[in-house]
Amino acid sequence: MKTLITLIVLTCFISCQVSINKDHVAAGTKLMSEGDYFNADLEFDDALFADDNNLDALRGSYYCALNMGYTDKALKRANKVIDLRPDSCVGYNDRGTIYLITKDYEKALSDFNSVIEKGTDYPAIAYFNKAEALSQLNQFEAAIRSYNIVLSVDNKDARAYFKKGLAFSKAGNKDSACTCLKAANELGDPDAEKAIKEICK
């Protein structure tokens, strides 16, 4: 009888813990959607206190930390996601984004290659991010090839045309740069007109 009561209490405790954890994640997600990253992060931290392997809380906390400029915390969350789901592209994409922001471009490139290798529902984003890292590493021809893949998915991506134009310019190909920048301008990129004036004289 005593064993049965202990089992019932334990089951109720676990059930309540799971329910509370879900409530924290739901509250954090709502606050995050409203732009209240500070309080959203507190909710995600509470969920992680109850279960430090909660993927939804880890990713919510990552996103909040990133938006508040806490890259060390965001990196910690991304690494945890990779530890828990090494076969998923999600953690690698999150960590690669941090490395782009912190200008650690070699590591960013490695992570975005992992995203592409593991498969993603958003290949254009992965290739765009890879191209950004390559451009920062002065590997302009490789960056242009990645921008081409982005544009093969969406040939009206103004930003990809703009960045491809800058890569052509830095590689010394003015004609191709201007062609891309003009396409970006026609598609409404906000920075293209200024770049055309500077590069296409």
N, C-alpha and C positions, 0 to 999 in steps of 0.2 A: 504493500500500500504506500509506504514511504517513498519507494522507488518510483511508483506511478505518479505521485504528487510532484516529485522532483522533476520528472520528465515533462509533465504538463506545464509546470512553471517555466522550465527551460524553453519549451516550444513556444510558449506565449512571449517570453522575453525576446527570442530570435525573431518571431513574427512582428512584434512591436518595433524592434530595431530596424528591420527591413522597411516597415511602413514609415518610420520616422526618416530613414535615409532617403526614401523616395520623396517625401515631403520637402526635405532640404534641397534635393536636386531640382524639383519642380519650382520651388520658390526662387532658387538661384537662376534658373533658366528664365523665369519671368522677369526678374530684376535685370538680368543681362540684356534681355530684349528691349528693356526701357532705357538702357544705357547707364544703369546704376551698377557699375562694375565693382565698386568697393563692397557694397552690401551683398551683391551676388557672390563675390568671392568668399565672404564670410559663410554664406549658406553652403557653398561647395566644400569649404574647409570642415564644416560641421559634419557633412556627409562622409568626408574622408576620415574623420576622427572615428566614426562608427565602422567604416570599411575602407581601408586605404587602397583597396584594389578596385574601387568603383570607377569604371571607365568613364561613365557619363560625368561624374564629379571631377575626375582628373582633367577631362577635356574642357569642361566649363571653367575650371580654375585656371587652366592654361590660357584660355582665351581672355579671361578677365585680367590676369597678370600681364599678358602681352599688351592689352589696351591701356593698362595703367603704367606701362614702362618698366615693370618688374621682370626683366628678362631672365634673371637667375632663377626666380621661382618658376617662370614659364618653362625654362629648360629642364628643371627638375621634374615637372609634370610630364613633359614630352618624353623624357628618358624612362619614366615609370611606365608610360603607355607602351613604349618599345619593349621594355622588359616583360610586360604582360602579354603583348601581342606582337612578337617579333616577325610574324609572317604577314602582318597587315601594313599597308602603306601609310596609315593615318599618323602614327607617331613620327615617322620619318618626315612626312610633310610638315608637321608642326615644328619639329626640331630644325628642319631646313629653313623654315621661315625665320626662326630666331637667329640662325647663323647669318642669314641675309641682313637682318636688322643690325646685328652686331659686327657686320663686315668680316666675318670669318668665311670667306667665299669658297675656299677649298672644301671645308666641311659641308657648306651648303650644297655645293655641287655633288658631293658624295651622297648626301641624303636625297636629293631630288633624283639622282640616278637610281637609288633604291626604290623610290616611289614608282618610277617608270617600270623597273624590273618586276616589282611585286604586283603591278596592275592597279589601276585607279579608274574610278568612274569619271574623272575629270582630267584626261590626258593633256588637254590644251593648257590647263593651269600648271601642270607639272613641267611641261616643256617650256612654258613662258618663264617660270621660276628658274629652270635650268639655264635658259638663255641669259637671264639677268646675272647669274653667277659667272657664266662664261665671259660675258662682256666686262665684268669687273676684273676678271683675270686676264683681260686683253686677248682672249681667244675669240676674236671677232668672227672668223669664218665659221667656227663651230657654233657660235651664238646665232649667226644668220641661219644656219641649217635648222636650229631648234625653233627660231621664229617662223621659219617656213612651215614646220609641222603644225604650229599653232594656227597659221593662216590656212592650212589645208583643212582644218577642222571648222574654222569660221573665217571666211575671206572678207568679212566686214569688221574685223577686230582692229579698230583704229589705233589702239595702244601698241599692238604688235607691229603694225606698219611703222609707227613712230619710232619705236625702239630698234627695229630692223634698220630704219633709215640712219639712226645715230651710229649703229654698228658699222654700216657701210661707210659712213663718213670717217669714222676712226680707222677703218681699214684702208682708207685712201681712195675709195671709189665714190667720187662725188656724184656722177650721173645716176647711179643706182640709189644713192642716198636721197637725192632730190625726188626721184620717182616715188620712193616709199613715203617720203615726208609729204608730198603733194597728195598722195592717196590718203594718208592719215588726216590731212587737213580737210579733204572732201568728206571724210567720214566723221568729222567733228572733234578730233583730238584737240584739247585746249592749248597744247604747247607747240603744235606743229607749225603754226604761222610764224612764230618767233624764230623757230629753228630754220625755217625756209629762208628768212631774211638774213640769218647769220651764215648759213652754209651754201645756199644756192645763189650766190651773187654773180 
